[in-house]
Amino acid sequence: MRVLHLSAHLGGGVGRALACLTAPTPGVEHEVLCLEAPRKPRALDRVRAHGVRVDCTPSHAELRARIDAADLVQLEWWNHPALFAALCPAPLPPLRLLVWSHVSGLHAPRIPLGLLRAAGRTVFTSACSFDIAEIASLSGEERVRLGVCSSAAGVEDLPAPRIDAEAPLRAAYLGSLNPSKLHPEFVELMAAVALPGFRVHLFGDPEAGAPLLARARALGRPELLVLEGFTEDVPGALADFNTLIYPLHPEHYGTAENALVEAMALGLTPVVIDHPAERVLVEHGVTGLVAADGAALVAAIDELAADPARRAALGQAASVAARTRFTGARMRECMREYYALLMAEPRREIDFAARFGRAPAHWFMACQPPGAPFLADGTIRPGPLAPALFEPTKGSLLHFRDYFPDDSLLARWAGALETRR
């Protein structure tokens, strides 16, 4: 069967997932249409190394032709404006549609109800997405078309863990340092750890990490955080650490949490807060510690510091669990089963504009939760605003405004947002 992957780009977690999924699989021929030109070649090169055809920035005529030639279309879903620009302006051929959702949908961005109903199969990347509010509106027949397959995989290629039951606690954080992903009190929580000389090494975007360093200095703890910068070499970066401190924003959008899974596979003991995506990945007291809140997270770090043998045992169990659950072969077999189910069904015509709206402002709102503060007159309702709204990309309001500069409603909302920084 010929599977056409339609993706906004091949960056971040989706690029890593497709580099693993598109490895040779009997009976499956993968192709990728990338709506934006790649900024970094790593994932693109890995996909092409499998012999997979990858084309970028297709015209609408090319998009139609490729959909028509494919046996099924796998939509790599998150609320990127390029996806709406490809799907909504003009009709597309009948297709068998599988949606692989790379956001949880529990908070903004939501997974539109119209998309769940349109897809022949919707495959979540975390079981936590079965708790999204939209599922309550689906019929029994529609719910049967839901499934899950993690987009975290390939950890079998990582070097074996190095577990030292006597080493002192050495802590790292790996992943996004943006306020929409990281816990809003991250610095204060780290400053509350009692362990003398405690510090956390941050592996992530230096620009996003700079305000964290400034906050640590303001608290009189300039030594608390060490900003190491972004890394492609995760095993090398984490080689000197044994504990992953991973407190995320209570309403973060993540699912598979590749950084967490890779660190676990490498034998780091994870300490997380009890949010839906994290509790799917970490079993409290078995493969790490799952804290009820920030104060419990601080206590958990101090507990691990006082008991190196327990920390080492948790790290060993985390590595075994991650290397068992998140292999490339397991991902490919899981998705192949969903492909087979969808291939038994006929192609269907889908009017995406009818489901998302016919203007860019409608497309943006299709992924906002009920009660979103954006009003029809272009103003924004008073009250606190989520940090994710101020992101320049990641499907934010500003991302949509920049992608569709002629949409007057997006422009008015963006102008109102700028006054609320």
N, C-alpha and C positions, 0 to 999 in steps of 0.2 A: 504494500500500500504506500501511496505517496502522501506524506504529511508536510503541509506548508505551514511554517511557523511565521506568524505576523507579529513583529515586535517593534516597539518604538526605537529601541537601540539595543546594544549588546554590552552595556555597562553594568557594573555592580553585580548583584546577586543573580539577575536574569541571565547575564552573560556567562557566569560560572555554571548555572544550571543547564543552559543549552549546550555548553561545551561538553558537559557530561552526558546529557540525554542523547545527543546526536552521534555518539560513538556507534560503530557498526552494530546493528541489531537485525537478526534474521527476519525477513519479511517486511521490513520498514525502510523506506527511503525518505530521508529528511531533506527539506529545502528551507531556506530562511530568507524572508523579506524584511529588511531593516529599514524603517521609515526615515531614520536620520543617519547621516554619515558618522561612522564611529570616531570617537575622540581618542580612544586608546585601542591599539590593535590586538591586545593579548587574547581576549575571548574570540574575536573574529578569526585570528590565526589558528586558535585551537579548534574551532568549528570546521574551518576549511581543511585542516590537517586530517579530518576524518573523511575527506572527499565530498563534503557537503557543499552544495551550491549556495552561495550567499550573495544576494544583490541588495543594493542600498538605494534609497531615495527613488522608488519606482513612480512612474506616472500612473494616473488613474487607469489608463488603458492597459498598462502592464500589470497592475494589480488585478484587474478583472480577468485578464488572460491567465494569470498564475492561479487564481482561485478556481477558475473553470477547469484547469488541468489537474488540480489536486484532488485526491480522494477525500481528504478531510483537511480542515484549516484549524490550526491550534493558535488561538489568540492569547498572546502573552500579556495578561491583563494587569494593568494598574492605570491610574487616572492621568495618563500622559496626553497632552493635547493632540499630539500627532496621530494617536489612534482614532480619535474622534474625527479629525480632518480627513482620515483615510476612509472611514466607514460611513460617514453620514451624508456628505454632500450629494452623492449620486447613487443610483441603484447598483447593486453587486449581483453576480450570478448566484443561483441556488447553491447551497453549500451544506456540508456537514460541519458543524461548529463545535469545537471543544475549547472551552475557556479554562486556562490555567491561571488562577488568580495569585498574584505575587504580593497582595496586600490582604490583611485579615478581614477588613470590612466591619470590624467591631466598632470602630470609631471612624472619623474622617481619615481617608476617603472611604466612602461606602461602596459596596458592590451594587450597582443599580438593579432593582427588581426586574426591570425589563430585560436586562442581560441574562439574569438567571433563568427567566422564562424562555428566552430565545434560543439558548444554547442546547445542543443535543446532549452535552455533558458539561458540567462545571466541576472542575477539580481544584479543590483548595490546596494550598501548600502547607496548611496546618489544620489539625482537627479542631483548633479553637474557633475556626470560622463557622462551625456548625451551630454556634450560639448567636449568629448575627440575627438581628430583628427581622430582616426581610424573609427569612425562611418560614416564619409563621404565616406569611401570606401565600405561600406556595401550596398547590394541591398535592395530594399524595403521589400522583403520577409525576409531578415536577420534582418532588423531593427525591424520588428514586434516581433521578439523573445527577444527583450530587455525589461527589467522592472526594478523596484526599490522596495526595502524593507529594511528599516533601520535596522541595527544590534544593535542599541541602544534600549533597552526595559527593562521592569521590574521595572520602577521607581515607580510603584504603591505600591511597597513594602517598599519604603523609608518613614521615619517619616514625619509628616506634617511640612510645613515650619513655621518658627518663624519670623514674620515680625515686625520690630520695626521702626516706621516712625520718631523717634527722635534720634536714635543711631548715633554716628559718623561713618564715613566710615571706615570699616575694610576690608582690601584687602587680597586675597589669590590667588595663582595659583595652579592648580591641574593638573598633567599629566606628560608627558615626558619632561625632562629637556635637552635632547640631542640637539645638534646644528642643526640636520636635521629636528627637529620639532619646536623648539622654535625660535622666531624672533631673527635674528642675533644682533640686537641692543636693546635687552630686557633690559639690565642693564642701558644703557644710557637713554632709554625712561622712566624707572621708576625714574631715578635720576632727570628727567626734571619736574616731577610733583611738583606743587607749594605748595600743602597742607603741612603745617608745621607738622613735625613728621611722615610723610608718610613712611610706610614700607609695604613690601609684604611678606607674609609667603608662602614658597614654599613646596608643597607636591609632592615629586618625588624622584628619585634615588639620594642618597647623592653623589655618585661618579661623576655623571653628573652635579650635582649642585655646586660642589666645584669651578670650574672655574668662575662661576657666582659670588660667594662670593669674589673671588680674584679680579675680575674686579671691584666690588663695593668698595673694599678697595682701589684699585688703583685710583678710582675717589674721594677718601676722604669721602666715605659714607659707612663705615662699618656697620652701623645700618640699611641700606636700605633694606636688604634681610635677612630673617630668614629661614634657611633650616630646615624644620621639618622632612624630610625623607619620605620614601614610606609608604603608609597606605592602609590597606584593609578596614578600617572602615571610609568610606567617610562621612557618617552623623556625626559621632563623631568628625572627623577632622575639618569639616567645620562649626560646631555648633556655633562658636564664630565669624563668618565672615558674611558679607552681600554683598560683591562685589567680583566677579570673574574677575581678570585681565587675559585675554587670548589672547595675541598677538602671533600668530604662524608665522613660516617661510613662505614667499610668495609662495614657491614651496613645501610645505609639502604634504605628501602622504595621510593624514587622510581623513575620510569620516564621519562616524557616530559621532565621537567625544564624546565618552561616558562620559568623565570627564565633559565636558561642559553641556551635557544633565542632568547629575546627579546633578550638582551644580544648574542649573536652577530649577529642580524639588524641590530642598531644599530651594528655595526662594532667592538665591543669584542673584544679578543683573549682567549679563554678559556684559563685555566691550571687543569687538573683533575688528579685522581689516577686511576690506571688501575683504575677499578671498572667493572663490566659496563655499567651504564646510560650512564655518561659516555663510554665508548669507542665506543658506538654513535653518539654525537652529534658527537664531536670527532675529527678525523683528525690524528694527531700530525704536526707539521711542515708541515701543509697548511692546516688551519683553526684551529689552536691548538696548545697543548702539552699532552701527556698524560704526566704524571710517574709513574714506577714506584712512588714512595712519598713520604712527607713531605719527606725530605731532598732528593729530586730536584725536588719542587715548589718548594722554596726556591731551588734553583739555577736553575730555569727562570725564576723571577721576576727574579733578578739578570741572567740572560742577556737577557731582554727589555728591561730597563732600560738595558743597555749597547748595545743595537742597535735604536734607534727605527724604522729603516726596515724591519727584519724584522718588528717588532711590527705596524707599519702594514700590511704585506703580508698577514700572517696575519689581521688584523682584516678587511681587505677580502675575503679569501677566505671567512672565516667568514660574513660578511654575505651573500655570493652563495649559499653553500651553504644557509644557513638559509632564505633567501627562495625558494629553489628547492624545497626539500624540504617545507616546512611551511606550505603555503597552505591556505586554507579549501576551495578547489575540489578540491584533491587529497584532503583528508580526506573530503569528502562523496562523491566518486566511489569512493574506497576502501571506505567503509562501504556504499554502495549495492550494490557487487558482492557483499559478504557478505549483504546483505539478500536479493538475488536468489537466491543459493544456498539460503538457509534457506527462502524461500518455496516452493521446489520440494519441500519435505518436509512431511509431515503434522504436525498438532499432536500433542503427547505429554503424557500425565499425568506429573507429577513430584512425588514425595513428598519434599519438602525436609527434613522432620523425620527421615525415614529416612536421609538423607545427612548431615545436620549434627548430629542429636541432638534430643532432645525437651525439653531444659531449657537455660536460659541458660548454665550452666557448660559444657555440652557444646558450645554454639555458640562460646563463647570458645575452647575447646580445639581446635575444628575448624580454626582458623587458626594454631595454634601448631606450631612445627617438632618433629620427633622429638627426644626427650630434653628437652622443656620441663620446667622445675623444679616444676611444680604437681602435688602428690600428692593422691591420693584422700581422704586424711584431713584435707585443708584446710591442710596445711603446705606450705612451699616448701623444696625441696632446697637445702642449703648450696652456696655458690659464687657467683661473680660474676653479676650480673644486668644485662641490657641496659638502657640508659637509656630506651628506648621504653616499658618496663613502667611507668615512673613518670609518664608523661604523663597529664594529666587527661582527655584525649579521644583521638582518632585510633585508636579501637578497642582501647585499652589495657585492662588488667585493671580499673583504677579507673573507666574509662568504662563498662564492662559492669556493674560493681558499682553504679554510680550509676543506670544505666538499669534494672537489675533488682534493686532493693533487697531483694526477698523471697527471692532465691536464697541459701541459707545457705552453699553451697560457695564462691560468689564472695565472699561477705562474709568467710569465714574466710581465704581466700587474700589478700584485700585487707588484712585485719588483719595477717597475717604479713608482707606486703610493706611496710607502713608501718614496721615495726620494722627494716627493712633499709635505710632511707634513709641 
